Structure formats: structure tokens, C-alpha cells
Amino acid sequence: MAAELAAQRFERSGKRVIDAYDEMITTTFEVISDVNFSGGSFDRDQVHHAIDQYINEVGRVPIMDILGFPDWVPRP
């Protein structure tokens, strides 16, 4: 289903340039949301935003870890 929707979006774009990377992120999110939230209603944009925020926060490496501070030193 997600692949079909992606193909439809590609087709609707006509001769306009589209961001394939962004499209693949959207398609991946559609697959994940179909598996996890099947049958339920939710605000797709809000969930996508929440996931992006989570990934941005978790993906950060504290400078104290880069500099090799011991684990017992509190992190901000």
C-alpha cells in the first residue's frame, strides 16, 4: 500500500523535480505507521514530528562523552 501511494505521488508530480529522499522517508513512515497503528486514527504529521524530535534528541552525543569524561560526572 505504501509503495503504491509513493508511486502515485511520483506520478502526480509530473515533470516537476521531487525530493526522492523526503519521499522515501514519507514512505517508510507510512509502512511503520500502518504496522503500528493499523486501523486506528491519529494525526500523522504530529506523530512524524514527535518521532523526528525523539531521533534528534537521542542522536546527540554529549560533548562530555566525546572528551572522555568519566561516567560519574553528571551530564546536563
mmCIF file as gemmi writes it, N, C-alpha and C atoms, coordinates in Angstrom:
data_model
loop_
_atom_site.group_PDB
_atom_site.id
_atom_site.type_symbol
_atom_site.label_atom_id
_atom_site.label_alt_id
_atom_site.label_comp_id
_atom_site.label_asym_id
_atom_site.label_entity_id
_atom_site.label_seq_id
_atom_site.pdbx_PDB_ins_code
_atom_site.Cartn_x
_atom_site.Cartn_y
_atom_site.Cartn_z
_atom_site.occupancy
_atom_site.B_iso_or_equiv
_atom_site.pdbx_formal_charge
_atom_site.auth_seq_id
_atom_site.auth_asym_id
_atom_site.pdbx_PDB_model_num
ATOM 1 N N . MET Axp A 1 ? 0.82 -1.192 0 1 0 ? 1 A 1
ATOM 2 C CA . MET Axp A 1 ? 0 0 0 1 0 ? 1 A 1
ATOM 3 C C . MET Axp A 1 ? 0.872 1.267 0 1 0 ? 1 A 1
ATOM 4 N N . ALA Axp A 2 ? 1.88 1.304 0.874 1 0 ? 2 A 1
ATOM 5 C CA . ALA Axp A 2 ? 2.741 2.488 0.963 1 0 ? 2 A 1
ATOM 6 C C . ALA Axp A 2 ? 3.489 2.705 -0.343 1 0 ? 2 A 1
ATOM 7 N N . ALA Axp A 3 ? 3.939 1.625 -0.959 1 0 ? 3 A 1
ATOM 8 C CA . ALA Axp A 3 ? 4.658 1.744 -2.235 1 0 ? 3 A 1
ATOM 9 C C . ALA Axp A 3 ? 3.724 2.263 -3.324 1 0 ? 3 A 1
ATOM 10 N N . GLU Axp A 4 ? 2.487 1.82 -3.301 1 0 ? 4 A 1
ATOM 11 C CA . GLU Axp A 4 ? 1.512 2.304 -4.282 1 0 ? 4 A 1
ATOM 12 C C . GLU Axp A 4 ? 1.255 3.798 -4.1 1 0 ? 4 A 1
ATOM 13 N N . LEU Axp A 5 ? 1.124 4.223 -2.848 1 0 ? 5 A 1
ATOM 14 C CA . LEU Axp A 5 ? 0.917 5.649 -2.583 1 0 ? 5 A 1
ATOM 15 C C . LEU Axp A 5 ? 2.123 6.467 -3.044 1 0 ? 5 A 1
ATOM 16 N N . ALA Axp A 6 ? 3.32 5.95 -2.798 1 0 ? 6 A 1
ATOM 17 C CA . ALA Axp A 6 ? 4.533 6.649 -3.239 1 0 ? 6 A 1
ATOM 18 C C . ALA Axp A 6 ? 4.562 6.751 -4.758 1 0 ? 6 A 1
ATOM 19 N N . ALA Axp A 7 ? 4.234 5.67 -5.422 1 0 ? 7 A 1
ATOM 20 C CA . ALA Axp A 7 ? 4.213 5.683 -6.891 1 0 ? 7 A 1
ATOM 21 C C . ALA Axp A 7 ? 3.195 6.695 -7.407 1 0 ? 7 A 1
ATOM 22 N N . GLN Axp A 8 ? 2.056 6.79 -6.741 1 0 ? 8 A 1
ATOM 23 C CA . GLN Axp A 8 ? 1.041 7.773 -7.141 1 0 ? 8 A 1
ATOM 24 C C . GLN Axp A 8 ? 1.556 9.192 -6.952 1 0 ? 8 A 1
ATOM 25 N N . ARG Axp A 9 ? 2.259 9.435 -5.853 1 0 ? 9 A 1
ATOM 26 C CA . ARG Axp A 9 ? 2.806 10.776 -5.625 1 0 ? 9 A 1
ATOM 27 C C . ARG Axp A 9 ? 3.866 11.112 -6.668 1 0 ? 9 A 1
ATOM 28 N N . PHE Axp A 10 ? 4.706 10.129 -7.023 1 0 ? 10 A 1
ATOM 29 C CA . PHE Axp A 10 ? 5.695 10.344 -8.08 1 0 ? 10 A 1
ATOM 30 C C . PHE Axp A 10 ? 4.984 10.664 -9.395 1 0 ? 10 A 1
ATOM 31 N N . GLU Axp A 11 ? 3.949 9.924 -9.69 1 0 ? 11 A 1
ATOM 32 C CA . GLU Axp A 11 ? 3.208 10.113 -10.941 1 0 ? 11 A 1
ATOM 33 C C . GLU Axp A 11 ? 2.53 11.478 -10.983 1 0 ? 11 A 1
ATOM 34 N N . ARG Axp A 12 ? 1.931 11.89 -9.877 1 0 ? 12 A 1
ATOM 35 C CA . ARG Axp A 12 ? 1.249 13.19 -9.82 1 0 ? 12 A 1
ATOM 36 C C . ARG Axp A 12 ? 2.214 14.357 -9.97 1 0 ? 12 A 1
ATOM 37 N N . SER Axp A 13 ? 3.47 14.154 -9.629 1 0 ? 13 A 1
ATOM 38 C CA . SER Axp A 13 ? 4.43 15.246 -9.715 1 0 ? 13 A 1
ATOM 39 C C . SER Axp A 13 ? 4.703 15.643 -11.155 1 0 ? 13 A 1
ATOM 40 N N . GLY Axp A 14 ? 4.366 14.762 -12.082 1 0 ? 14 A 1
ATOM 41 C CA . GLY Axp A 14 ? 4.567 15.084 -13.495 1 0 ? 14 A 1
ATOM 42 C C . GLY Axp A 14 ? 6.032 15.291 -13.798 1 0 ? 14 A 1
ATOM 43 N N . LYS Axp A 15 ? 6.333 16.425 -14.402 1 0 ? 15 A 1
ATOM 44 C CA . LYS Axp A 15 ? 7.717 16.71 -14.781 1 0 ? 15 A 1
ATOM 45 C C . LYS Axp A 15 ? 8.444 17.557 -13.745 1 0 ? 15 A 1
ATOM 46 N N . ARG Axp A 16 ? 7.762 17.841 -12.626 1 0 ? 16 A 1
ATOM 47 C CA . ARG Axp A 16 ? 8.406 18.613 -11.574 1 0 ? 16 A 1
ATOM 48 C C . ARG Axp A 16 ? 9.456 17.756 -10.871 1 0 ? 16 A 1
ATOM 49 N N . VAL Axp A 17 ? 10.493 18.396 -10.4 1 0 ? 17 A 1
ATOM 50 C CA . VAL Axp A 17 ? 11.524 17.709 -9.626 1 0 ? 17 A 1
ATOM 51 C C . VAL Axp A 17 ? 10.972 17.455 -8.23 1 0 ? 17 A 1
ATOM 52 N N . ILE Axp A 18 ? 11.166 16.235 -7.746 1 0 ? 18 A 1
ATOM 53 C CA . ILE Axp A 18 ? 10.73 15.931 -6.382 1 0 ? 18 A 1
ATOM 54 C C . ILE Axp A 18 ? 11.936 15.45 -5.575 1 0 ? 18 A 1
ATOM 55 N N . ASP Axp A 19 ? 11.825 15.581 -4.287 1 0 ? 19 A 1
ATOM 56 C CA . ASP Axp A 19 ? 12.879 15.159 -3.378 1 0 ? 19 A 1
ATOM 57 C C . ASP Axp A 19 ? 12.654 13.679 -3.055 1 0 ? 19 A 1
ATOM 58 N N . ALA Axp A 20 ? 13.389 12.797 -3.719 1 0 ? 20 A 1
ATOM 59 C CA . ALA Axp A 20 ? 13.209 11.353 -3.533 1 0 ? 20 A 1
ATOM 60 C C . ALA Axp A 20 ? 13.559 10.932 -2.112 1 0 ? 20 A 1
ATOM 61 N N . TYR Axp A 21 ? 14.541 11.583 -1.507 1 0 ? 21 A 1
ATOM 62 C CA . TYR Axp A 21 ? 14.912 11.261 -0.123 1 0 ? 21 A 1
ATOM 63 C C . TYR Axp A 21 ? 13.725 11.516 0.804 1 0 ? 21 A 1
ATOM 64 N N . ASP Axp A 22 ? 13.12 12.681 0.678 1 0 ? 22 A 1
ATOM 65 C CA . ASP Axp A 22 ? 11.962 13.02 1.5 1 0 ? 22 A 1
ATOM 66 C C . ASP Axp A 22 ? 10.811 12.057 1.22 1 0 ? 22 A 1
ATOM 67 N N . GLU Axp A 23 ? 10.645 11.7 -0.012 1 0 ? 23 A 1
ATOM 68 C CA . GLU Axp A 23 ? 9.578 10.767 -0.39 1 0 ? 23 A 1
ATOM 69 C C . GLU Axp A 23 ? 9.807 9.399 0.242 1 0 ? 23 A 1
ATOM 70 N N . MET Axp A 24 ? 11.043 8.945 0.283 1 0 ? 24 A 1
ATOM 71 C CA . MET Axp A 24 ? 11.332 7.639 0.885 1 0 ? 24 A 1
ATOM 72 C C . MET Axp A 24 ? 11.135 7.666 2.4 1 0 ? 24 A 1
ATOM 73 N N . ILE Axp A 25 ? 11.425 8.811 3.021 1 0 ? 25 A 1
ATOM 74 C CA . ILE Axp A 25 ? 11.154 8.948 4.454 1 0 ? 25 A 1
ATOM 75 C C . ILE Axp A 25 ? 9.647 8.864 4.694 1 0 ? 25 A 1
ATOM 76 N N . THR Axp A 26 ? 8.88 9.548 3.859 1 0 ? 26 A 1
ATOM 77 C CA . THR Axp A 26 ? 7.425 9.503 3.976 1 0 ? 26 A 1
ATOM 78 C C . THR Axp A 26 ? 6.917 8.085 3.791 1 0 ? 26 A 1
ATOM 79 N N . THR Axp A 27 ? 7.429 7.395 2.781 1 0 ? 27 A 1
ATOM 80 C CA . THR Axp A 27 ? 7.001 6.023 2.512 1 0 ? 27 A 1
ATOM 81 C C . THR Axp A 27 ? 7.362 5.094 3.662 1 0 ? 27 A 1
ATOM 82 N N . THR Axp A 28 ? 8.563 5.243 4.196 1 0 ? 28 A 1
ATOM 83 C CA . THR Axp A 28 ? 8.988 4.423 5.336 1 0 ? 28 A 1
ATOM 84 C C . THR Axp A 28 ? 8.084 4.676 6.531 1 0 ? 28 A 1
ATOM 85 N N . PHE Axp A 29 ? 7.765 5.944 6.772 1 0 ? 29 A 1
ATOM 86 C CA . PHE Axp A 29 ? 6.883 6.278 7.882 1 0 ? 29 A 1
ATOM 87 C C . PHE Axp A 29 ? 5.501 5.665 7.668 1 0 ? 29 A 1
ATOM 88 N N . GLU Axp A 30 ? 5.023 5.658 6.431 1 0 ? 30 A 1
ATOM 89 C CA . GLU Axp A 30 ? 3.713 5.065 6.155 1 0 ? 30 A 1
ATOM 90 C C . GLU Axp A 30 ? 3.719 3.57 6.465 1 0 ? 30 A 1
ATOM 91 N N . VAL Axp A 31 ? 4.793 2.892 6.125 1 0 ? 31 A 1
ATOM 92 C CA . VAL Axp A 31 ? 4.891 1.463 6.433 1 0 ? 31 A 1
ATOM 93 C C . VAL Axp A 31 ? 4.891 1.256 7.945 1 0 ? 31 A 1
ATOM 94 N N . ILE Axp A 32 ? 5.725 2.009 8.639 1 0 ? 32 A 1
ATOM 95 C CA . ILE Axp A 32 ? 5.805 1.873 10.099 1 0 ? 32 A 1
ATOM 96 C C . ILE Axp A 32 ? 4.462 2.189 10.743 1 0 ? 32 A 1
ATOM 97 N N . SER Axp A 33 ? 3.819 3.251 10.304 1 0 ? 33 A 1
ATOM 98 C CA . SER Axp A 33 ? 2.545 3.629 10.925 1 0 ? 33 A 1
ATOM 99 C C . SER Axp A 33 ? 1.452 2.629 10.603 1 0 ? 33 A 1
ATOM 100 N N . ASP Axp A 34 ? 1.472 2.046 9.394 1 0 ? 34 A 1
ATOM 101 C CA . ASP Axp A 34 ? 0.476 1.026 9.058 1 0 ? 34 A 1
ATOM 102 C C . ASP Axp A 34 ? 0.643 -0.21 9.943 1 0 ? 34 A 1
ATOM 103 N N . VAL Axp A 35 ? 1.878 -0.566 10.237 1 0 ? 35 A 1
ATOM 104 C CA . VAL Axp A 35 ? 2.139 -1.739 11.083 1 0 ? 35 A 1
ATOM 105 C C . VAL Axp A 35 ? 1.774 -1.446 12.534 1 0 ? 35 A 1
ATOM 106 N N . ASN Axp A 36 ? 2.181 -0.292 13.033 1 0 ? 36 A 1
ATOM 107 C CA . ASN Axp A 36 ? 1.99 0.014 14.45 1 0 ? 36 A 1
ATOM 108 C C . ASN Axp A 36 ? 0.615 0.568 14.803 1 0 ? 36 A 1
ATOM 109 N N . PHE Axp A 37 ? 0.01 1.281 13.886 1 0 ? 37 A 1
ATOM 110 C CA . PHE Axp A 37 ? -1.253 1.95 14.189 1 0 ? 37 A 1
ATOM 111 C C . PHE Axp A 37 ? -2.383 1.468 13.287 1 0 ? 37 A 1
ATOM 112 N N . SER Axp A 38 ? -2.296 0.268 12.78 1 0 ? 38 A 1
ATOM 113 C CA . SER Axp A 38 ? -3.298 -0.212 11.813 1 0 ? 38 A 1
ATOM 114 C C . SER Axp A 38 ? -4.7 -0.123 12.388 1 0 ? 38 A 1
ATOM 115 N N . GLY Axp A 39 ? -5.561 0.439 11.589 1 0 ? 39 A 1
ATOM 116 C CA . GLY Axp A 39 ? -6.957 0.535 11.969 1 0 ? 39 A 1
ATOM 117 C C . GLY Axp A 39 ? -7.287 1.719 12.857 1 0 ? 39 A 1
ATOM 118 N N . GLY Axp A 40 ? -6.307 2.349 13.444 1 0 ? 40 A 1
ATOM 119 C CA . GLY Axp A 40 ? -6.57 3.472 14.336 1 0 ? 40 A 1
ATOM 120 C C . GLY Axp A 40 ? -6.437 4.793 13.609 1 0 ? 40 A 1
ATOM 121 N N . SER Axp A 41 ? -7.005 5.816 14.201 1 0 ? 41 A 1
ATOM 122 C CA . SER Axp A 41 ? -6.852 7.14 13.607 1 0 ? 41 A 1
ATOM 123 C C . SER Axp A 41 ? -5.884 7.949 14.467 1 0 ? 41 A 1
ATOM 124 N N . PHE Axp A 42 ? -5.025 8.698 13.819 1 0 ? 42 A 1
ATOM 125 C CA . PHE Axp A 42 ? -4.043 9.514 14.51 1 0 ? 42 A 1
ATOM 126 C C . PHE Axp A 42 ? -3.614 10.626 13.566 1 0 ? 42 A 1
ATOM 127 N N . ASP Axp A 43 ? -3.021 11.657 14.139 1 0 ? 43 A 1
ATOM 128 C CA . ASP Axp A 43 ? -2.523 12.776 13.348 1 0 ? 43 A 1
ATOM 129 C C . ASP Axp A 43 ? -1.125 12.413 12.853 1 0 ? 43 A 1
ATOM 130 N N . ARG Axp A 44 ? -1.039 11.994 11.614 1 0 ? 44 A 1
ATOM 131 C CA . ARG Axp A 44 ? 0.209 11.518 11.024 1 0 ? 44 A 1
ATOM 132 C C . ARG Axp A 44 ? 1.322 12.552 11.154 1 0 ? 44 A 1
ATOM 133 N N . ASP Axp A 45 ? 1.023 13.81 10.878 1 0 ? 45 A 1
ATOM 134 C CA . ASP Axp A 45 ? 2.047 14.859 10.963 1 0 ? 45 A 1
ATOM 135 C C . ASP Axp A 45 ? 2.553 15.041 12.393 1 0 ? 45 A 1
ATOM 136 N N . GLN Axp A 46 ? 1.652 14.959 13.347 1 0 ? 46 A 1
ATOM 137 C CA . GLN Axp A 46 ? 2.051 15.122 14.752 1 0 ? 46 A 1
ATOM 138 C C . GLN Axp A 46 ? 2.94 13.962 15.19 1 0 ? 46 A 1
ATOM 139 N N . VAL Axp A 47 ? 2.59 12.745 14.806 1 0 ? 47 A 1
ATOM 140 C CA . VAL Axp A 47 ? 3.407 11.577 15.164 1 0 ? 47 A 1
ATOM 141 C C . VAL Axp A 47 ? 4.767 11.667 14.478 1 0 ? 47 A 1
ATOM 142 N N . HIS Axp A 48 ? 4.767 12.047 13.219 1 0 ? 48 A 1
ATOM 143 C CA . HIS Axp A 48 ? 6.023 12.177 12.473 1 0 ? 48 A 1
ATOM 144 C C . HIS Axp A 48 ? 6.922 13.214 13.136 1 0 ? 48 A 1
ATOM 145 N N . HIS Axp A 49 ? 6.342 14.337 13.535 1 0 ? 49 A 1
ATOM 146 C CA . HIS Axp A 49 ? 7.104 15.388 14.213 1 0 ? 49 A 1
ATOM 147 C C . HIS Axp A 49 ? 7.678 14.879 15.541 1 0 ? 49 A 1
ATOM 148 N N . ALA Axp A 50 ? 6.872 14.141 16.295 1 0 ? 50 A 1
ATOM 149 C CA . ALA Axp A 50 ? 7.332 13.597 17.576 1 0 ? 50 A 1
ATOM 150 C C . ALA Axp A 50 ? 8.487 12.618 17.377 1 0 ? 50 A 1
ATOM 151 N N . ILE Axp A 51 ? 8.4 11.785 16.349 1 0 ? 51 A 1
ATOM 152 C CA . ILE Axp A 51 ? 9.477 10.841 16.052 1 0 ? 51 A 1
ATOM 153 C C . ILE Axp A 51 ? 10.743 11.59 15.661 1 0 ? 51 A 1
ATOM 154 N N . ASP Axp A 52 ? 10.6 12.611 14.832 1 0 ? 52 A 1
ATOM 155 C CA . ASP Axp A 52 ? 11.759 13.422 14.433 1 0 ? 52 A 1
ATOM 156 C C . ASP Axp A 52 ? 12.423 14.06 15.65 1 0 ? 52 A 1
ATOM 157 N N . GLN Axp A 53 ? 11.62 14.605 16.556 1 0 ? 53 A 1
ATOM 158 C CA . GLN Axp A 53 ? 12.167 15.219 17.769 1 0 ? 53 A 1
ATOM 159 C C . GLN Axp A 53 ? 12.914 14.19 18.607 1 0 ? 53 A 1
ATOM 160 N N . TYR Axp A 54 ? 12.343 13.013 18.746 1 0 ? 54 A 1
ATOM 161 C CA . TYR Axp A 54 ? 12.971 11.954 19.53 1 0 ? 54 A 1
ATOM 162 C C . TYR Axp A 54 ? 14.317 11.559 18.917 1 0 ? 54 A 1
ATOM 163 N N . ILE Axp A 55 ? 14.34 11.344 17.616 1 0 ? 55 A 1
ATOM 164 C CA . ILE Axp A 55 ? 15.572 10.942 16.934 1 0 ? 55 A 1
ATOM 165 C C . ILE Axp A 55 ? 16.63 12.033 17.049 1 0 ? 55 A 1
ATOM 166 N N . ASN Axp A 56 ? 16.225 13.289 16.911 1 0 ? 56 A 1
ATOM 167 C CA . ASN Axp A 56 ? 17.177 14.389 17.034 1 0 ? 56 A 1
ATOM 168 C C . ASN Axp A 56 ? 17.782 14.462 18.435 1 0 ? 56 A 1
ATOM 169 N N . GLU Axp A 57 ? 16.978 14.171 19.438 1 0 ? 57 A 1
ATOM 170 C CA . GLU Axp A 57 ? 17.47 14.237 20.818 1 0 ? 57 A 1
ATOM 171 C C . GLU Axp A 57 ? 18.345 13.03 21.153 1 0 ? 57 A 1
ATOM 172 N N . VAL Axp A 58 ? 17.918 11.844 20.783 1 0 ? 58 A 1
ATOM 173 C CA . VAL Axp A 58 ? 18.65 10.624 21.099 1 0 ? 58 A 1
ATOM 174 C C . VAL Axp A 58 ? 19.945 10.537 20.294 1 0 ? 58 A 1
ATOM 175 N N . GLY Axp A 59 ? 19.954 11.112 19.12 1 0 ? 59 A 1
ATOM 176 C CA . GLY Axp A 59 ? 21.113 11.033 18.245 1 0 ? 59 A 1
ATOM 177 C C . GLY Axp A 59 ? 22.263 11.945 18.643 1 0 ? 59 A 1
ATOM 178 N N . ARG Axp A 60 ? 22.068 12.76 19.633 1 0 ? 60 A 1
ATOM 179 C CA . ARG Axp A 60 ? 23.121 13.688 20.064 1 0 ? 60 A 1
ATOM 180 C C . ARG Axp A 60 ? 24.112 12.981 20.983 1 0 ? 60 A 1
ATOM 181 N N . VAL Axp A 61 ? 25.357 13.238 20.754 1 0 ? 61 A 1
ATOM 182 C CA . VAL Axp A 61 ? 26.404 12.698 21.629 1 0 ? 61 A 1
ATOM 183 C C . VAL Axp A 61 ? 26.897 13.86 22.494 1 0 ? 61 A 1
ATOM 184 N N . PRO Axp A 62 ? 26.76 13.721 23.81 1 0 ? 62 A 1
ATOM 185 C CA . PRO Axp A 62 ? 27.202 14.804 24.698 1 0 ? 62 A 1
ATOM 186 C C . PRO Axp A 62 ? 28.703 15.074 24.546 1 0 ? 62 A 1
ATOM 187 N N . ILE Axp A 63 ? 29.081 16.345 24.598 1 0 ? 63 A 1
ATOM 188 C CA . ILE Axp A 63 ? 30.479 16.746 24.462 1 0 ? 63 A 1
ATOM 189 C C . ILE Axp A 63 ? 31.332 16.092 25.556 1 0 ? 63 A 1
ATOM 190 N N . MET Axp A 64 ? 30.733 15.857 26.732 1 0 ? 64 A 1
ATOM 191 C CA . MET Axp A 64 ? 31.483 15.229 27.815 1 0 ? 64 A 1
ATOM 192 C C . MET Axp A 64 ? 31.889 13.799 27.442 1 0 ? 64 A 1
ATOM 193 N N . ASP Axp A 65 ? 31.045 13.117 26.694 1 0 ? 65 A 1
ATOM 194 C CA . ASP Axp A 65 ? 31.385 11.767 26.236 1 0 ? 65 A 1
ATOM 195 C C . ASP Axp A 65 ? 32.473 11.809 25.169 1 0 ? 65 A 1
ATOM 196 N N . ILE Axp A 66 ? 32.417 12.786 24.299 1 0 ? 66 A 1
ATOM 197 C CA . ILE Axp A 66 ? 33.431 12.926 23.253 1 0 ? 66 A 1
ATOM 198 C C . ILE Axp A 66 ? 34.796 13.206 23.875 1 0 ? 66 A 1
ATOM 199 N N . LEU Axp A 67 ? 34.792 14.033 24.936 1 0 ? 67 A 1
ATOM 200 C CA . LEU Axp A 67 ? 36.041 14.398 25.601 1 0 ? 67 A 1
ATOM 201 C C . LEU Axp A 67 ? 36.525 13.341 26.593 1 0 ? 67 A 1
ATOM 202 N N . GLY Axp A 68 ? 35.747 12.294 26.804 1 0 ? 68 A 1
ATOM 203 C CA . GLY Axp A 68 ? 36.166 11.195 27.661 1 0 ? 68 A 1
ATOM 204 C C . GLY Axp A 68 ? 35.966 11.404 29.145 1 0 ? 68 A 1
ATOM 205 N N . PHE Axp A 69 ? 35.029 12.285 29.519 1 0 ? 69 A 1
ATOM 206 C CA . PHE Axp A 69 ? 34.749 12.471 30.94 1 0 ? 69 A 1
ATOM 207 C C . PHE Axp A 69 ? 34.25 11.149 31.523 1 0 ? 69 A 1
ATOM 208 N N . PRO Axp A 70 ? 34.571 10.857 32.79 1 0 ? 70 A 1
ATOM 209 C CA . PRO Axp A 70 ? 34.093 9.616 33.401 1 0 ? 70 A 1
ATOM 210 C C . PRO Axp A 70 ? 32.565 9.616 33.528 1 0 ? 70 A 1
ATOM 211 N N . ASP Axp A 71 ? 31.994 8.418 33.603 1 0 ? 71 A 1
ATOM 212 C CA . ASP Axp A 71 ? 30.54 8.281 33.665 1 0 ? 71 A 1
ATOM 213 C C . ASP Axp A 71 ? 29.935 8.892 34.92 1 0 ? 71 A 1
ATOM 214 N N . TRP Axp A 72 ? 30.721 9.003 35.993 1 0 ? 72 A 1
ATOM 215 C CA . TRP Axp A 72 ? 30.16 9.54 37.227 1 0 ? 72 A 1
ATOM 216 C C . TRP Axp A 72 ? 29.985 11.055 37.189 1 0 ? 72 A 1
ATOM 217 N N . VAL Axp A 73 ? 30.558 11.727 36.183 1 0 ? 73 A 1
ATOM 218 C CA . VAL Axp A 73 ? 30.372 13.184 36.045 1 0 ? 73 A 1
ATOM 219 C C . VAL Axp A 73 ? 28.964 13.424 35.481 1 0 ? 73 A 1
ATOM 220 N N . PRO Axp A 74 ? 28.138 14.203 36.195 1 0 ? 74 A 1
ATOM 221 C CA . PRO Axp A 74 ? 26.762 14.448 35.732 1 0 ? 74 A 1
ATOM 222 C C . PRO Axp A 74 ? 26.736 15.113 34.366 1 0 ? 74 A 1
ATOM 223 N N . ARG Axp A 75 ? 25.782 14.72 33.576 1 0 ? 75 A 1
ATOM 224 C CA . ARG Axp A 75 ? 25.59 15.284 32.246 1 0 ? 75 A 1
ATOM 225 C C . ARG Axp A 75 ? 24.443 16.293 32.283 1 0 ? 75 A 1
ATOM 226 N N . PRO Axp A 76 ? 24.544 17.36 31.498 1 0 ? 76 A 1
ATOM 227 C CA . PRO Axp A 76 ? 23.444 18.339 31.502 1 0 ? 76 A 1
ATOM 228 C C . PRO Axp A 76 ? 22.176 17.751 30.896 1 0 ? 76 A 1
